[in-house]
């Protein structure tokens, strides 16, 4: 094979790869204007899920609190404010929705039909989090027996088995390969240990099973144009602290990507680092603004540092745009530039702060030194010379 032939073959392979990637991206359910996944969360208000989902720029979140911690009147108010008004509104505003351990009584039958039809016809993603049967004092906490009667149950990737729970076990075994759950350490993480049994339906893929009883724990299944993802123990439910697992945010986010049809990144370490940098950008910037505000109180010229800080915003926006297009390596390069710029800004701000506080340091040093000298003089006069404490002369008695 000659050089020309090899070049043409390599170029053709590259074009084919780009073409396949574009097809995959085209099948994703995202907002065409923002290129973001519009995620609507229904569920318990105390979960950490909304906060974690918002750490990924690819996801925009709306949250409607529900569950047994939310009063029915409060849920009704949240539904009036945030719930789409009709099917067309639902389709335009929701790319993926999550049902998280809640009862179905706050919805109308028409809304359940929207959910099912949008999954089947529009490719809307569905995530079920802790929606199987589990007994609490003789009743099921999420009324799964009523969910089974709703139209959206047709789109479930599994059947929910009433009056049956898995054998108590917090650990999972991965049984299907793929980036969705190919996350370092996932088989050593202690998740919730006892939940309802999910019976996978025909055409479903079982990704993980409970280690002890081998019951299905995480299942996906296509339904028409869309995909359903069922997490038996609950996406947010762990038996150990979140901070003990480095990739717990990525675990959450992968569920949304999978349901929305967005390719789950193969290089998780790279994407994890970008997510952490984008999430930390706000903290870096807030810290620098606070330092500049402090320095400004001493009438220092903070203009150069402010201009440097303003130049970081275009880098953040550029990195987010690249991230939204799944161009992770380029986004990483831009974020590295932003981090280097923050280091330069901090060095300049520290230098400016030292200059602004120089005379304060001089005045403080002078005051402390003067106090020290005065104290020394007094001590020397009282304790060494003892001028104020001369002995009384002895008188001699006469006669």
C-alpha positions in Angstrom: 0.0 0.0 0.0 1.5 3.3 -1.1 1.5 6.6 0.9 -1.3 8.0 -1.1 -3.5 5.0 -0.6 -2.7 4.9 3.1 -3.6 8.6 3.4 -6.9 8.2 1.7 -7.8 5.2 3.8 -7.0 7.1 7.0 -8.9 10.1 5.9 -11.9 7.9 5.0 -11.8 6.2 8.4 -11.7 9.6 10.1 -14.7 10.9 8.1 -16.6 7.7 8.8 -15.9 8.0 12.5 -17.1 11.6 12.5 -20.2 10.6 10.5 -21.1 7.9 13.0 -20.6 10.2 15.9 -22.9 12.8 14.2 -25.5 10.1 13.8 -25.3 9.2 17.5 -25.5 12.8 18.5 -28.5 13.3 16.2 -30.4 10.5 18.0 -29.9 12.2 21.3 -32.9 13.9 23.0 -31.7 17.4 23.8 -33.0 20.9 23.4 -32.1 21.9 19.8 -31.5 25.5 20.8 -29.3 25.0 23.9 -27.9 21.5 23.1 -28.7 20.6 26.7 -30.8 17.8 28.2 -33.9 19.3 29.8 -34.4 17.1 32.9 -37.6 17.2 34.9 -37.3 15.6 38.4 -40.3 14.3 40.3 -39.7 13.0 43.7 -38.5 13.4 47.3 -37.4 16.9 48.1 -34.6 16.0 50.4 -32.6 14.1 47.8 -29.2 15.4 46.6 -30.1 14.6 43.0 -31.0 18.1 41.7 -27.8 19.6 43.0 -25.6 16.9 41.5 -27.4 17.0 38.1 -26.7 20.7 37.9 -22.9 20.2 38.1 -23.0 19.0 34.5 -23.4 21.8 31.9 -25.1 19.3 29.5 -28.1 19.1 31.9 -30.6 21.8 32.8 -32.8 20.8 35.8 -36.4 21.5 36.9 -37.5 19.9 40.2 -41.0 19.2 41.4 -40.9 18.1 45.1 -43.1 15.1 46.0 -42.9 11.9 48.0 -44.0 11.2 51.6 -42.2 14.3 53.0 -44.2 16.7 50.8 -47.7 17.8 51.7 -50.2 17.1 48.9 -51.1 20.8 48.9 -47.5 21.7 48.3 -47.1 19.3 45.5 -50.2 20.6 43.9 -48.7 24.1 44.0 -45.4 22.9 42.6 -47.3 21.1 39.8 -49.2 24.3 38.9 -46.0 26.3 38.7 -43.6 23.9 36.9 -45.7 21.2 35.1 -46.2 21.7 31.4 -49.8 22.7 30.5 -50.3 20.3 27.5 -48.6 17.6 25.5 -46.9 20.0 23.1 -45.5 22.0 26.0 -44.4 18.8 27.7 -42.5 17.6 24.6 -40.8 21.0 24.1 -39.7 21.4 27.7 -38.9 17.8 28.8 -36.2 15.6 27.2 -35.9 13.2 30.2 -37.8 12.9 33.4 -37.2 11.0 36.6 -39.7 9.5 38.9 -38.1 9.1 42.3 -39.9 7.3 45.1 -43.2 9.1 44.9 -46.9 8.2 44.7 -48.9 8.8 41.5 -51.8 10.6 43.1 -50.6 14.1 42.3 -50.8 13.5 38.5 -53.7 13.3 36.1 -54.3 10.4 33.8 -53.8 12.8 30.9 -50.3 13.6 32.2 -49.4 9.9 32.4 -50.5 9.6 28.7 -48.2 12.5 27.8 -45.3 10.7 29.5 -45.9 7.4 27.7 -46.6 8.9 24.3 -43.6 11.2 24.5 -41.3 8.2 25.3 -42.7 6.1 22.5 -43.1 8.8 19.8 -40.6 11.6 20.7 -37.7 9.7 22.3 -38.2 11.3 25.7 -36.1 9.5 28.4 -37.5 7.9 31.5 -35.6 7.2 34.8 -37.1 5.2 37.6 -35.4 5.7 41.0 -36.6 3.5 43.8 -40.0 2.9 42.2 -40.3 -0.8 43.0 -42.2 -2.4 45.9 -40.9 -2.0 49.4 -42.8 -2.5 52.6 -43.0 0.2 55.3 -45.1 -0.7 58.3 -47.5 -2.8 56.1 -47.8 -0.3 53.2 -45.7 0.5 50.2 -44.1 3.9 50.4 -44.5 4.8 46.7 -47.9 3.1 46.1 -46.3 0.9 43.3 -49.6 -1.0 43.1 -51.2 2.2 41.8 -48.3 3.0 39.5 -48.9 -0.3 37.7 -52.4 0.9 36.7 -51.1 4.1 35.0 -50.5 4.4 31.3 -46.8 5.3 31.8 -46.2 1.8 33.3 -46.2 0.5 29.6 -42.9 2.3 29.2 -41.2 0.7 32.3 -38.2 -1.5 31.4 -39.3 -4.0 33.9 -42.3 -5.4 35.8 -42.6 -4.4 39.5 -43.2 -7.5 41.7 -45.6 -6.8 44.6 -44.9 -8.2 48.1 -41.3 -9.2 47.2 -38.0 -7.7 48.0 -34.4 -8.6 47.2 -32.2 -10.5 49.6 -30.5 -7.9 51.7 -27.3 -6.9 50.0 -25.7 -3.4 49.4 -23.2 -4.5 46.7 -23.7 -4.9 43.0 -22.1 -7.1 40.3 -21.8 -5.6 36.8 -23.2 -8.1 34.2 -23.1 -6.0 31.1 -20.2 -4.1 29.6 -20.4 -0.5 28.5 -19.5 3.0 29.6 -22.9 3.5 31.3 -21.7 1.7 34.5 -18.1 1.2 33.7 -17.1 3.4 36.6 -14.1 2.7 38.8 -15.0 1.4 42.3 -18.7 0.8 41.6 -18.6 -2.9 42.7 -17.1 -1.8 46.1 -19.7 0.9 46.8 -22.4 0.1 49.5 -25.7 1.1 48.0 -29.1 0.8 49.6 -29.4 -2.9 50.7 -33.1 -3.9 50.5 -35.5 -2.8 47.7 -38.2 -4.1 45.4 -37.7 -6.7 42.8 -37.5 -5.6 39.2 -38.4 -8.4 36.6 -36.8 -7.3 33.3 -39.2 -7.3 30.4 -38.5 -8.7 27.0 -35.8 -6.7 25.2 -34.4 -5.3 28.4 -30.7 -5.1 29.3 -29.6 -5.9 32.8 -26.6 -3.9 33.7 -26.1 -4.8 37.3 -27.4 -7.3 39.8 -27.4 -7.5 43.6 -24.4 -9.7 44.6 -26.2 -11.9 47.0 -29.4 -12.9 45.3 -28.6 -11.8 41.8 -31.8 -9.9 41.4 -31.8 -7.2 38.7 -30.7 -3.9 40.1 -30.2 -1.6 37.1 -32.1 -2.2 33.9 -32.7 -0.4 30.6 -35.1 -1.1 27.7 -36.1 0.8 24.6 -39.7 1.8 24.3 -40.5 3.1 20.8 -38.1 6.0 20.2 -37.1 6.4 23.8 -35.3 4.5 26.6 -36.3 3.6 30.1 -33.8 3.3 32.9 -34.8 1.6 36.2 -32.6 1.8 39.3 -34.0 -0.5 41.9 -32.2 0.9 45.0 -32.6 4.6 44.0 -30.0 6.7 42.2 -29.2 8.8 45.3 -29.4 6.1 47.9 -26.1 4.9 49.4 -25.2 3.3 52.7 -21.8 5.1 52.8 -21.0 8.8 52.6 -20.9 10.2 49.1 -17.4 11.6 49.5 -15.9 8.2 49.8 -16.6 7.5 46.1 -14.8 9.8 43.7 -17.2 9.2 40.8 -20.5 9.4 42.5 -21.6 12.5 40.6 -20.6 10.8 37.3 -22.8 7.8 38.3 -25.8 10.1 38.7 -25.1 11.9 35.4 -24.6 8.7 33.4 -28.2 7.8 34.1 -29.4 11.0 32.5 -27.1 10.6 29.5 -28.3 7.0 29.0 -32.0 7.9 29.2 -31.6 10.8 26.8 -29.6 8.9 24.2 -26.5 11.1 24.7 -23.3 9.0 24.3 -21.9 8.2 27.7 -18.2 9.3 27.7 -15.7 6.5 27.3 -12.8 8.4 29.0 -14.5 9.0 32.4 -11.3 10.3 34.1 -11.1 13.1 31.5 -14.8 14.0 31.7 -14.7 13.8 35.5 -11.8 16.3 35.6 -13.6 18.7 33.3 -16.8 18.5 35.4 -14.8 19.2 38.6 -13.1 22.2 37.0 -16.3 23.6 35.6 -18.0 23.1 39.0 -15.0 24.7 40.8 -14.8 27.7 38.4 -17.5 29.5 40.3 -15.7 29.0 43.6 -12.4 30.2 42.2 -14.1 33.3 40.8 -16.0 34.0 44.0 -12.8 33.8 46.0 -11.0 36.2 43.7 -14.0 38.7 43.8 -13.9 38.6 47.6 -10.1 39.3 47.6 -10.5 42.2 45.2 -13.3 43.6 47.2 -11.1 43.5 50.3 -8.2 45.1 48.6 -10.5 47.8 47.2 -11.4 49.0 50.7 -7.8 50.3 51.1 -8.1 52.4 47.9 -5.7 50.2 45.9 -5.9 50.2 42.1 -7.6 46.8 41.5 -8.5 47.6 37.8 -5.7 45.4 36.3 -6.8 42.3 38.4 -10.5 42.9 37.6 -9.7 42.9 33.9 -7.7 39.7 34.2 -10.6 38.1 36.0 -13.1 39.2 33.4 -11.0 37.4 30.8 -11.7 34.0 32.4 -15.4 34.1 31.6 -14.9 33.7 27.8 -12.7 30.7 28.5 -15.4 29.1 30.7 -18.1 29.7 28.0 -15.8 28.3 25.4 -15.2 25.2 27.4 -18.9 24.7 28.1 -19.7 25.0 24.4 -17.0 22.4 23.5 -18.4 20.2 26.3 -21.9 20.5 25.0 -20.6 19.3 21.6 -18.9 16.3 23.3 -15.4 17.7 22.4 -14.0 16.8 25.7 -10.3 16.9 25.0 -10.6 20.5 23.6 -12.7 21.5 26.6 -10.0 20.2 28.9 -7.3 22.3 27.2 -9.4 25.4 27.6 -10.2 24.7 31.2 -6.5 24.2 31.9 -5.8 27.6 30.5 -8.5 29.1 32.8 -6.9 27.4 35.8 -3.5 28.8 34.9 -5.1 32.2 34.5 -6.6 32.0 38.0 -3.2 31.2 39.4 -1.8 34.3 37.8 -4.7 36.4 39.0 -4.2 35.2 42.5 -0.5 35.9 42.4 -1.2 39.5 41.2 -3.9 40.0 43.8 -1.7 38.8 46.6 1.1 41.2 45.4 -1.5 44.1 45.3 -2.8 43.2 48.7 0.7 43.3 50.2 1.3 46.7 48.7 -2.1 48.0 49.9 -1.4 46.8 53.5 2.2 47.9 53.6 1.6 51.1 55.6 -0.8 49.3 57.8 1.9 46.9 58.6 4.3 49.8 59.2 1.9 51.5 61.6 1.2 48.3 63.5 4.9 47.6 63.8 5.6 51.1 65.0 2.8 50.9 67.6 3.9 47.6 68.9 7.6 48.7 69.0 6.7 51.9 70.8 4.6 50.0 73.3 7.5 47.5 73.8 10.0 50.4 74.4 7.8 52.2 76.9 7.1 49.0 78.8 10.8 48.3 78.9 11.6 51.8 80.2 9.0 51.5 83.0 10.2 48.1 84.0 13.8 49.2 84.0 12.9 52.2 86.2 10.8 50.2 88.6 12.6 46.9 88.9 16.3 47.8 88.2 16.9 51.3 89.4 14.2 51.3 92.0 14.2 55.0 92.4 10.7 55.0 93.9 11.6 52.3 96.4 14.6 53.7 98.4 15.2 52.2 101.9 14.1 54.2 104.9 17.1 55.5 106.9 17.6 54.0 110.3 17.1 56.5 113.2 19.1 56.2 116.3 17.4 56.5 119.6 19.1 59.1 122.0 19.2 58.7 125.7 
